[in-house]
Amino acid sequence: MSKKKKMQKLDLSNFFIENNDKDTGFKVLTDNDNRKEEENPSLPPNAQKLFVRKEKKGRGGKVVTIVEGYKGNPQTLEQLTKKIKQQCGVGGATKGKEIVIQGDIADKVVKILINSGYNAKKTTM
């Protein structure tokens, strides 16, 4: 028969001690330090240059339309993605600062972006 050992809980309340007298190179993190507040200045739509291209590589032979070059608020990017998907009737997503739209519809996406006030251009890669 095996005996079960009871594990004791470690008291970590004194593990991180803030020491202002000595500079040891370590910093005690607070709630405000955990958040990286990168506030990107939200450019107006007419000041942004968006590039629309088609991509097929690494997608199982399926063609997707990618919009890149967006600089600004992520919430506005999500709204723009939603608008493009609704007007084209297709699926898509945002990946970082790129919009990925399903299908070979680069011309239609460029027209939607221009009508929304963005400087959009179709490129080839």
TIDRENTI-468862 format. One record per residue (C-alpha): residue number from 1; residue in three letters; x, z, y. Coordinates in nm, 4 decimals, m for minus. Each point is the difference from the previous one (the first is absolute). Example, Ala and Ser with C-alpha at 12.3 -4.5 7.8 and 13.67 -1.06 7.14 Angstrom:
2
1; ALA; 1.2300; 0.7800; m0.4500
2; SER; 0.1370; m0.0660; 0.3440
end
This chain:
125
1; MET; 0.0000; 0.0000; 0.0000
2; SER; 0.1177; m0.0757; 0.3489
3; LYS; m0.0178; 0.2456; 0.2817
4; LYS; m0.1284; m0.1225; 0.3318
5; LYS; 0.2090; 0.1022; 0.2954
6; LYS; m0.1753; 0.0764; 0.3214
7; MET; 0.1441; m0.1799; 0.2964
8; GLN; 0.0398; 0.1921; 0.3181
9; LYS; m0.0988; m0.1528; 0.3312
10; LEU; 0.2803; m0.0361; 0.2471
11; ASP; m0.0453; 0.1439; 0.3453
12; LEU; 0.1026; m0.2825; 0.2340
13; SER; m0.1312; 0.1566; 0.3188
14; ASN; 0.3523; 0.0873; 0.1192
15; PHE; 0.1618; m0.3180; m0.1267
16; PHE; 0.0091; m0.1772; 0.3373
17; ILE; 0.1146; 0.2358; 0.2695
18; GLU; 0.0343; m0.1263; 0.3536
19; ASN; 0.3358; 0.1044; 0.1332
20; ASN; 0.0474; m0.0802; 0.3669
21; ASP; 0.3391; 0.1720; 0.0287
22; LYS; 0.1950; m0.2281; m0.2301
23; ASP; m0.0185; m0.3765; m0.0260
24; THR; 0.0294; m0.0691; m0.3727
25; GLY; m0.1099; m0.3622; 0.0204
26; PHE; m0.3345; 0.0731; m0.1623
27; LYS; m0.3250; m0.0133; 0.1889
28; VAL; m0.3173; 0.1856; m0.0882
29; LEU; m0.2861; m0.2469; 0.0056
30; THR; m0.3202; 0.0833; 0.1781
31; ASP; m0.3363; m0.1768; m0.0104
32; ASN; 0.0838; m0.2033; 0.3093
33; ASP; 0.3313; m0.1218; m0.1449
34; ASN; m0.1580; m0.1511; m0.3109
35; ARG; m0.1937; m0.2594; 0.1942
36; LYS; 0.1930; m0.2934; 0.1314
37; GLU; m0.1982; m0.1024; 0.2988
38; GLU; 0.1084; m0.3542; 0.0562
39; GLU; m0.2347; m0.1204; 0.2616
40; ASN; 0.0319; m0.3729; 0.0163
41; PRO; m0.1057; m0.1291; 0.3344
42; SER; m0.3104; m0.2001; m0.0720
43; LEU; 0.0545; m0.3455; 0.1385
44; PRO; m0.3022; m0.1948; 0.1192
45; PRO; m0.1028; m0.2867; m0.2298
46; ASN; 0.1197; m0.2750; 0.2336
47; ALA; 0.3533; 0.1505; 0.0088
48; GLN; 0.0447; m0.0098; m0.3776
49; LYS; 0.1379; m0.2959; m0.1924
50; LEU; m0.1426; m0.0154; m0.3505
51; PHE; 0.1322; m0.2356; m0.2650
52; VAL; m0.2263; m0.1198; m0.2804
53; ARG; 0.1524; m0.1354; m0.3200
54; LYS; m0.0958; m0.0701; m0.3592
55; GLU; 0.1757; 0.1644; m0.2913
56; LYS; m0.0232; m0.0641; m0.3725
57; LYS; 0.3154; 0.1497; m0.1466
58; GLY; m0.0383; 0.3171; m0.2054
59; ARG; m0.3781; m0.0063; 0.0003
60; GLY; m0.0764; m0.1571; m0.3352
61; GLY; m0.0459; m0.3478; 0.1445
62; LYS; m0.2652; 0.1126; 0.2482
63; VAL; 0.0371; m0.0989; 0.3649
64; VAL; m0.0390; 0.2626; 0.2727
65; THR; 0.0095; m0.0283; 0.3770
66; ILE; 0.2272; 0.2457; 0.1787
67; VAL; m0.0240; 0.0960; 0.3679
68; GLU; 0.3171; 0.1630; 0.1302
69; GLY; 0.1472; 0.1035; 0.3326
70; TYR; m0.2653; 0.2550; 0.0968
71; LYS; 0.1195; 0.2756; 0.2314
72; GLY; m0.2390; 0.2729; 0.0916
73; ASN; m0.2499; 0.2530; m0.1219
74; PRO; m0.0631; 0.0118; m0.3795
75; GLN; m0.3723; 0.0617; 0.0556
76; THR; m0.0244; m0.3216; 0.2012
77; LEU; 0.1822; m0.1811; m0.2802
78; GLU; m0.2579; 0.1275; m0.2498
79; GLN; m0.2834; m0.1181; 0.2253
80; LEU; 0.1620; m0.3416; 0.0365
81; THR; 0.0428; m0.0254; m0.3769
82; LYS; m0.3646; 0.0885; m0.0537
83; LYS; m0.1096; m0.2615; 0.2522
84; ILE; 0.2073; m0.2741; m0.1644
85; LYS; m0.1253; 0.0905; m0.3475
86; GLN; m0.3635; m0.0028; 0.1114
87; GLN; 0.0215; m0.3306; 0.1846
88; CYS; 0.1848; m0.1709; m0.2863
89; GLY; m0.2041; 0.1613; m0.2764
90; VAL; 0.3068; 0.1008; m0.2005
91; GLY; 0.1905; 0.3126; m0.0964
92; GLY; 0.3192; 0.1290; 0.1499
93; ALA; 0.2000; 0.3036; 0.0995
94; THR; 0.2595; 0.1305; 0.2408
95; LYS; 0.3516; 0.0711; m0.1210
96; GLY; 0.2049; 0.1695; 0.2666
97; LYS; m0.0252; m0.2212; 0.3067
98; GLU; m0.1162; m0.3055; m0.1965
99; ILE; m0.3469; m0.1259; m0.0845
100; VAL; m0.0377; m0.1565; m0.3448
101; ILE; m0.3088; m0.2219; m0.0417
102; GLN; m0.0959; m0.1518; m0.3326
103; GLY; m0.0087; m0.3781; m0.0160
104; ASP; 0.1455; m0.3039; 0.1710
105; ILE; m0.1791; 0.0402; 0.3343
106; ALA; 0.2824; 0.0082; 0.2533
107; ASP; m0.1688; m0.2462; 0.2398
108; LYS; m0.3199; 0.2033; 0.0071
109; VAL; 0.1905; 0.3260; 0.0559
110; VAL; 0.1914; m0.1541; 0.2926
111; LYS; m0.3286; m0.1052; 0.1630
112; ILE; m0.1466; 0.3489; m0.0434
113; LEU; 0.3103; 0.1614; 0.1509
114; ILE; 0.0020; m0.2387; 0.2973
115; ASN; m0.3713; 0.0662; 0.0614
116; SER; 0.0775; 0.3739; m0.0097
117; GLY; 0.2574; m0.0432; 0.2779
118; TYR; 0.3228; 0.0061; m0.2026
119; ASN; 0.2827; m0.2516; 0.0262
120; ALA; 0.0003; m0.1306; m0.3566
121; LYS; 0.2063; m0.2767; m0.1502
122; LYS; 0.0103; m0.1462; m0.3503
123; THR; 0.3483; m0.0052; m0.1488
124; THR; 0.1493; m0.1196; m0.3263
125; MET; 0.2521; 0.1881; m0.2109
end
